[in-house]
Amino acid sequence: MITLLQFFTQIKMLAHQLIQVFYNIGSFDLAFFGFIKFLAIAEVVCEQKFIAAVKQAIAI
């Protein structure tokens, strides 16, 4: 089980790589919107992990 800090650190690294890829292509707009979309997906994943952890804690 990874901590929340590790999770967000991984997201930050992935987002940075994503921006570099789009920036190298030459489309900053694409990088920006890609980053926003990526954050939205990450937020949903994080929320699902959090809900699962809470449910598990309640079950104990």
C-alpha positions as semicolon CSV with decimal commas, in nm:
position;residue;x (nm);y (nm);z (nm)
1;M;0,000;0,000;0,000
2;I;0,153;0,330;-0,106
3;T;0,110;0,646;0,097
4;L;-0,078;0,948;-0,034
5;L;0,249;1,142;-0,056
6;Q;0,411;0,870;-0,271
7;F;0,099;0,861;-0,489
8;F;0,106;1,236;-0,554
9;T;0,483;1,232;-0,610
10;Q;0,433;0,969;-0,882
11;I;0,153;1,177;-1,037
12;K;0,375;1,485;-1,037
13;M;0,657;1,297;-1,211
14;L;0,421;1,150;-1,471
15;A;0,260;1,488;-1,534
16;H;0,602;1,646;-1,583
17;Q;0,694;1,379;-1,840
18;L;0,360;1,428;-2,015
19;I;0,419;1,803;-2,045
20;Q;0,772;1,744;-2,180
21;V;0,640;1,512;-2,451
22;F;0,373;1,756;-2,572
23;Y;0,609;2,053;-2,539
24;N;0,868;1,874;-2,754
25;I;0,601;1,818;-3,019
26;G;0,548;2,194;-3,010
27;S;0,194;2,218;-2,884
28;F;0,180;2,388;-2,546
29;D;-0,203;2,404;-2,554
30;L;-0,213;2,028;-2,594
31;A;0,027;1,989;-2,302
32;F;-0,182;2,214;-2,080
33;F;-0,514;2,044;-2,153
34;G;-0,350;1,701;-2,136
35;F;-0,218;1,792;-1,791
36;I;-0,561;1,910;-1,669
37;K;-0,725;1,591;-1,799
38;F;-0,451;1,382;-1,637
39;L;-0,507;1,555;-1,302
40;A;-0,883;1,495;-1,326
41;I;-0,825;1,122;-1,386
42;A;-0,570;1,107;-1,103
43;E;-0,817;1,275;-0,868
44;V;-1,083;1,013;-0,946
45;V;-0,834;0,729;-0,892
46;C;-0,717;0,883;-0,565
47;E;-1,076;0,929;-0,448
48;Q;-1,157;0,565;-0,527
49;K;-0,848;0,450;-0,332
50;F;-0,951;0,674;-0,041
51;I;-1,309;0,541;-0,039
52;A;-1,179;0,183;-0,051
53;A;-0,943;0,254;0,241
54;V;-1,226;0,408;0,446
55;K;-1,455;0,112;0,374
56;Q;-1,175;-0,125;0,477
57;A;-1,116;0,071;0,799
58;I;-1,489;0,062;0,882
59;A;-1,500;-0,314;0,816
60;I;-1,229;-0,367;1,082
